[in-house]
Amino acid sequence: MSQMSSGIVAVANFGTNYMLPLSLPSSSSFASFCFNTTIIRKGVVLDYWAARNCNHKHIQKGRKRGHGIVASSNVASPSIWDDWKPLKAPSSPSLSDIFWPSAGAFAAMAVLGKLDQLLAPKGLSIAFAPFGAVCTILFATPTAPSARKYSMFMAQIGCAAIGVLALTIFGPGWLARSASIAASVAYMICTNSVHPPAASMPLLFIDGPKFHHLNFWYALYPGAVACILLSLVQEVVIYSKKNFKF
């Protein structure tokens, strides 16, 4: 409830409609002047105009009902261009908030690259583009739902297995690719483990003949194995951000 100097008491109950019962002072307290009162609350603007000997009340964006005013919300809907604007950060990131995630990404991909060299004679690889996206999620947004260990491992293992299954059923080609991506999205939604980089695992298998001999072992390598290494690096990054600020 809000008390205004003009003697109007307005009670607002904001829901689908807005009911503002008004208690007006007696006519003896009105002088021969007019007044204009504007009530602004959560995007609702009401202009109430009254004067002595005036038998009408003008209300903008509303209508009188009984002893109150009913008005609809005047809150503007978001612009279609809002998604093209950068989010307003509460504060600028410190140098350490930028350095440690970047250093973690460098270290993680360096480890994967070195393992790639060691595994090359056996015809295997572990350093792939999707793990660059995983590094970004784990190090830059460690509190995001997609950065949770559950989401990462469930999605990596499940989507990789879906890729193997799609190739087995449809063979190489566009149908296996599209079906595997559709199934991967459905799987991640159903298991509440949305982890976007994992959606590339089926395509990596379908279009990578060097992985075909792994069959369903592909569900564990390279996705799950690489994520174990990335998770260890993530813990180091989080610890460094908390304890070594500059």
C-alpha positions as CSV (number, residue, x, y, z in Angstrom):
1,M,0.0,0.0,0.0
2,S,1.3,3.4,-0.9
3,Q,0.1,6.8,0.6
4,M,0.3,9.8,-1.7
5,S,0.4,13.4,-0.7
6,S,-2.7,14.2,-2.8
7,G,-4.8,12.1,-0.4
8,I,-5.2,9.1,-2.7
9,V,-4.6,5.6,-1.2
10,A,-3.8,3.0,-3.9
11,V,-3.6,-0.7,-3.2
12,A,-2.1,-2.7,-6.1
13,N,-2.6,-6.4,-6.6
14,F,-0.5,-7.2,-9.7
15,G,-1.7,-10.3,-11.6
16,T,-3.2,-10.7,-15.0
17,N,-5.3,-7.6,-14.4
18,Y,-4.3,-4.9,-12.0
19,M,-6.9,-3.8,-9.4
20,L,-6.2,-0.6,-7.6
21,P,-9.0,0.4,-5.2
22,L,-9.0,4.1,-4.6
23,S,-10.0,5.9,-1.4
24,L,-10.7,9.5,-2.2
25,P,-11.0,12.3,0.4
26,S,-14.3,14.0,0.8
27,S,-15.3,16.7,-1.6
28,S,-14.8,19.4,1.0
29,S,-11.1,18.7,1.0
30,F,-10.9,19.4,-2.8
31,A,-10.0,22.9,-3.9
32,S,-11.0,24.3,-7.2
33,F,-7.9,22.9,-8.8
34,C,-7.1,19.8,-10.8
35,F,-4.4,17.4,-10.0
36,N,-2.6,14.7,-11.9
37,T,-1.3,11.6,-10.2
38,T,0.9,9.0,-12.0
39,I,1.3,5.6,-10.5
40,I,4.2,3.6,-11.9
41,R,4.7,0.0,-10.8
42,K,6.3,-2.8,-12.8
43,G,5.6,-1.3,-16.1
44,V,2.0,-0.3,-15.3
45,V,1.3,3.4,-15.8
46,L,-2.0,4.9,-14.6
47,D,-2.9,8.5,-14.8
48,Y,-5.8,9.6,-12.6
49,W,-7.2,13.0,-13.1
50,A,-10.0,14.5,-11.0
51,A,-11.3,17.9,-10.1
52,R,-14.0,19.4,-8.0
53,N,-17.4,19.3,-9.7
54,C,-15.9,17.0,-12.4
55,N,-18.2,14.0,-12.9
56,H,-15.7,12.0,-14.9
57,K,-12.3,10.5,-14.3
58,H,-9.8,10.0,-17.1
59,I,-7.6,7.0,-16.7
60,Q,-4.9,6.1,-19.2
61,K,-4.3,2.5,-20.0
62,G,-7.2,1.4,-17.7
63,R,-10.9,1.5,-17.1
64,K,-13.0,2.1,-14.0
65,R,-14.8,-0.8,-12.4
66,G,-16.7,-0.2,-9.2
67,H,-14.5,1.5,-6.7
68,G,-11.2,0.6,-8.5
69,I,-9.2,0.8,-11.6
70,V,-8.4,-2.3,-13.8
71,A,-5.4,-2.0,-16.1
72,S,-3.4,-4.3,-18.3
73,S,0.3,-4.5,-18.2
74,N,2.3,-2.2,-20.5
75,V,5.6,-4.1,-20.2
76,A,7.3,-4.1,-23.6
77,S,8.2,-7.5,-25.0
78,P,11.9,-8.2,-25.6
79,S,13.2,-7.1,-28.9
80,I,14.1,-9.6,-31.5
81,W,17.6,-8.0,-31.6
82,D,18.3,-8.7,-27.9
83,D,19.9,-12.0,-28.8
84,W,22.4,-10.2,-30.9
85,K,23.6,-8.1,-28.1
86,P,26.3,-9.2,-25.6
87,L,25.1,-10.0,-22.1
88,K,25.9,-7.3,-19.5
89,A,28.4,-8.8,-17.1
90,P,28.0,-7.6,-13.4
91,S,31.7,-6.8,-13.5
92,S,34.7,-7.0,-15.7
93,P,36.7,-10.3,-15.4
94,S,40.0,-10.1,-13.6
95,L,43.3,-11.0,-15.3
96,S,43.4,-14.3,-13.4
97,D,39.8,-15.2,-14.5
98,I,41.1,-14.9,-18.1
99,F,44.5,-16.4,-17.6
100,W,43.7,-19.7,-15.8
101,P,41.0,-20.9,-18.2
102,S,43.2,-20.1,-21.1
103,A,46.2,-21.8,-19.5
104,G,44.0,-24.8,-18.8
105,A,42.9,-25.1,-22.4
106,F,46.5,-24.9,-23.5
107,A,47.6,-27.6,-21.1
108,A,44.7,-29.9,-21.9
109,M,45.2,-29.7,-25.7
110,A,48.9,-30.1,-25.2
111,V,48.4,-33.3,-23.3
112,L,45.9,-34.7,-25.8
113,G,48.3,-33.7,-28.7
114,K,51.2,-35.5,-27.1
115,L,49.0,-38.6,-26.6
116,D,48.0,-38.3,-30.2
117,Q,51.6,-38.6,-31.3
118,L,52.2,-41.7,-29.1
119,L,49.1,-43.4,-30.4
120,A,49.7,-42.5,-34.1
121,P,51.7,-45.7,-34.8
122,K,48.7,-47.7,-33.8
123,G,46.4,-45.8,-36.0
124,L,44.5,-44.1,-33.2
125,S,43.9,-40.4,-32.4
126,I,42.6,-38.6,-29.4
127,A,43.0,-34.9,-30.2
128,F,39.9,-33.8,-32.0
129,A,38.1,-30.5,-32.6
130,P,35.1,-31.4,-30.3
131,F,37.5,-31.4,-27.3
132,G,38.2,-27.8,-28.0
133,A,34.6,-27.1,-27.3
134,V,34.7,-29.3,-24.2
135,C,37.7,-27.2,-22.9
136,T,35.7,-24.0,-23.4
137,I,32.7,-25.3,-21.4
138,L,34.8,-26.9,-18.6
139,F,37.2,-24.0,-18.1
140,A,35.3,-20.9,-19.0
141,T,31.9,-21.8,-17.6
142,P,32.5,-24.5,-14.9
143,T,29.2,-23.9,-13.2
144,A,27.1,-24.3,-16.3
145,P,24.8,-27.4,-16.4
146,S,26.6,-28.7,-19.5
147,A,29.9,-28.6,-17.6
148,R,28.7,-31.1,-14.9
149,K,30.6,-34.4,-14.9
150,Y,27.3,-36.3,-15.1
151,S,26.3,-34.4,-18.3
152,M,29.7,-34.7,-19.9
153,F,30.2,-38.4,-19.4
154,M,26.6,-39.4,-20.0
155,A,26.5,-37.4,-23.2
156,Q,29.9,-38.5,-24.5
157,I,29.3,-42.2,-23.9
158,G,25.7,-42.3,-25.0
159,C,26.2,-40.2,-28.2
160,A,29.2,-42.2,-29.2
161,A,27.3,-45.4,-28.9
162,I,24.4,-43.9,-30.9
163,G,26.9,-43.1,-33.7
164,V,28.1,-46.8,-33.8
165,L,24.5,-48.0,-33.9
166,A,23.5,-45.5,-36.6
167,L,26.4,-46.6,-38.9
168,T,25.5,-50.3,-38.2
169,I,21.8,-49.8,-39.2
170,F,22.0,-47.2,-42.0
171,G,25.6,-47.5,-43.3
172,P,27.7,-44.5,-44.2
173,G,25.8,-41.5,-45.6
174,W,23.5,-38.7,-44.9
175,L,20.8,-40.9,-43.3
176,A,23.1,-42.2,-40.6
177,R,24.4,-38.7,-39.9
178,S,21.0,-37.1,-39.5
179,A,19.5,-40.0,-37.6
180,S,22.4,-40.1,-35.2
181,I,22.2,-36.4,-34.4
182,A,18.4,-36.5,-33.9
183,A,18.8,-39.5,-31.6
184,S,21.7,-37.9,-29.7
185,V,19.6,-34.7,-29.0
186,A,16.7,-36.8,-27.8
187,Y,19.0,-38.9,-25.6
188,M,20.6,-35.9,-24.0
189,I,17.2,-34.3,-23.3
190,C,15.7,-37.5,-21.9
191,T,18.7,-38.1,-19.6
192,N,19.0,-34.4,-18.6
193,S,22.6,-34.5,-19.8
194,V,22.8,-31.8,-22.5
195,H,26.4,-31.4,-23.4
196,P,26.6,-29.9,-26.9
197,P,30.1,-31.1,-27.9
198,A,29.0,-34.7,-27.5
199,A,26.6,-34.3,-30.5
200,S,29.7,-34.4,-32.8
201,M,30.8,-37.8,-31.6
202,P,28.4,-39.8,-33.9
203,L,29.6,-37.8,-36.9
204,L,33.2,-38.3,-35.9
205,F,32.6,-42.1,-36.0
206,I,30.5,-42.3,-39.1
207,D,32.9,-40.2,-41.2
208,G,36.1,-41.6,-39.6
209,P,37.0,-45.1,-41.0
210,K,39.9,-45.4,-38.6
211,F,37.4,-45.7,-35.7
212,H,35.2,-48.4,-37.3
213,H,37.3,-51.3,-36.0
214,L,36.7,-50.1,-32.4
215,N,33.0,-50.8,-32.8
216,F,31.2,-50.1,-29.5
217,W,34.5,-49.6,-27.7
218,Y,34.2,-46.2,-29.4
219,A,31.7,-45.3,-26.6
220,L,34.7,-45.2,-24.2
221,Y,37.5,-44.1,-26.5
222,P,38.3,-41.3,-27.4
223,G,35.3,-39.5,-25.8
224,A,35.2,-40.8,-22.2
225,V,39.0,-41.2,-21.9
226,A,39.6,-37.6,-23.1
227,C,37.0,-36.3,-20.8
228,I,38.7,-37.9,-17.8
229,L,41.9,-36.0,-18.6
230,L,40.0,-32.8,-19.2
231,S,38.2,-33.2,-15.9
232,L,41.5,-33.4,-14.1
233,V,42.7,-30.3,-15.7
234,Q,39.4,-28.5,-14.9
235,E,40.0,-29.2,-11.2
236,V,43.4,-27.6,-11.4
237,V,41.9,-24.6,-13.2
238,I,39.1,-24.1,-10.6
239,Y,41.6,-24.4,-7.7
240,S,44.0,-21.9,-9.3
241,K,41.2,-19.4,-10.0
242,K,40.1,-19.5,-6.3
243,N,43.6,-19.4,-4.7
244,F,45.8,-17.5,-7.1
245,K,44.0,-14.2,-8.0
246,F,45.7,-11.3,-9.7
